Amino acid sequence: MNFHDEIVLITGASNGIGRGLALSYAEQGATVIACDKDEEHGRQLVGEIRENGGNGFFFYCDVRDPKNINELFDEIKQHVGTISILINNAGVSSFQPLFELDIDQWDDVI
């Protein structure tokens, strides 16, 4: 596929599935906005995208924090442009039964 002229925002982009998606979209011509709270791996990812001729940006964001989300979108508008594709990949897992989660754990997972 050809994603030239597309701007893709990927939350949870620094590792795992998000990283794979970021590299794939960049390889297909998209401008990738990698968003994560893991700054070190996020910057490494964008460096790899750029080294391979792609266009990418990293923005720190903890998607659990509404202030971070607002700041993220302000930065994107100012420096990158309008998002074409959003991939909501950020998340955490809990390895205990659902009904044993306390409210803070529930909020974290959801």
C-alpha positions as CSV (number, residue, x, y, z in Angstrom):
1,M,0.0,0.0,0.0
2,N,1.0,3.6,-0.4
3,F,0.6,5.9,2.5
4,H,2.4,8.9,1.1
5,D,0.9,12.2,2.3
6,E,-0.7,10.4,5.3
7,I,0.1,11.3,8.9
8,V,-0.2,8.4,11.3
9,L,-0.4,8.8,15.0
10,I,0.5,5.6,17.0
11,T,0.1,5.5,20.7
12,G,2.2,3.0,22.5
13,A,4.7,3.1,19.6
14,S,8.0,2.5,21.4
15,N,7.8,-1.3,21.6
16,G,6.0,-4.4,20.4
17,I,3.1,-4.1,18.1
18,G,3.2,-0.3,18.1
19,R,6.9,-0.3,17.0
20,G,6.2,-2.8,14.2
21,L,3.3,-0.7,12.9
22,A,5.3,2.5,13.0
23,L,8.1,0.9,11.0
24,S,5.7,-0.6,8.5
25,Y,3.8,2.7,8.0
26,A,7.0,4.6,7.6
27,E,8.3,2.1,5.1
28,Q,5.1,2.6,3.1
29,G,5.6,6.4,3.0
30,A,3.6,7.7,5.9
31,T,4.8,10.3,8.3
32,V,4.7,8.6,11.6
33,I,4.1,10.3,14.9
34,A,5.3,7.9,17.6
35,C,3.6,8.7,20.9
36,D,4.7,6.9,24.1
37,K,5.8,7.4,27.7
38,D,9.0,5.5,27.0
39,E,11.0,8.3,25.7
40,E,14.3,6.4,25.1
41,H,12.8,3.7,22.9
42,G,10.5,6.2,21.2
43,R,13.4,8.4,20.1
44,Q,15.4,5.3,19.0
45,L,12.4,4.2,16.9
46,V,12.1,7.6,15.2
47,G,15.9,7.6,14.6
48,E,15.6,4.2,12.9
49,I,12.7,5.5,10.7
50,R,14.7,8.5,9.7
51,E,17.9,6.4,9.0
52,N,15.8,4.3,6.6
53,G,14.6,7.4,4.7
54,G,11.3,7.8,6.4
55,N,9.7,10.7,8.2
56,G,8.9,10.4,11.9
57,F,8.4,12.4,15.0
58,F,8.4,11.4,18.7
59,F,6.2,13.0,21.3
60,Y,6.1,12.0,24.9
61,C,2.5,11.3,26.1
62,D,1.0,9.3,28.9
63,V,-2.5,8.6,27.4
64,R,-3.9,8.3,30.9
65,D,-3.3,12.0,31.5
66,P,-5.7,14.4,29.8
67,K,-3.2,17.2,30.1
68,N,-0.6,15.1,28.2
69,I,-3.1,14.4,25.5
70,N,-4.0,18.1,25.0
71,E,-0.3,19.0,24.9
72,L,0.3,16.2,22.4
73,F,-2.4,17.5,20.0
74,D,-1.2,21.1,20.4
75,E,2.4,20.0,19.4
76,I,1.1,17.9,16.5
77,K,-0.9,20.8,15.1
78,Q,2.0,23.2,15.5
79,H,4.8,20.9,14.1
80,V,3.3,18.2,11.9
81,G,-0.2,18.9,10.6
82,T,-3.5,17.0,10.5
83,I,-3.7,13.4,11.5
84,S,-5.0,11.0,8.8
85,I,-4.8,7.8,10.8
86,L,-5.0,7.1,14.5
87,I,-3.8,3.8,16.0
88,N,-4.8,3.5,19.6
89,N,-2.2,0.9,20.7
90,A,-1.1,2.1,24.1
91,G,-2.2,-0.2,26.9
92,V,-1.2,-2.2,30.0
93,S,-2.1,-5.7,31.0
94,S,-3.1,-7.2,34.3
95,F,-2.4,-10.8,35.0
96,Q,-5.1,-11.4,37.5
97,P,-8.8,-12.2,37.3
98,L,-10.9,-9.3,36.1
99,F,-13.0,-9.3,39.3
100,E,-10.0,-9.0,41.5
101,L,-8.9,-5.7,40.1
102,D,-9.2,-2.6,42.3
103,I,-10.5,0.6,40.8
104,D,-7.0,2.0,40.1
105,Q,-5.9,-1.2,38.3
106,W,-9.2,-1.1,36.3
107,D,-8.6,2.5,35.3
108,D,-5.0,1.6,34.2
109,V,-6.1,-1.3,32.1
110,I,-9.1,0.5,30.5
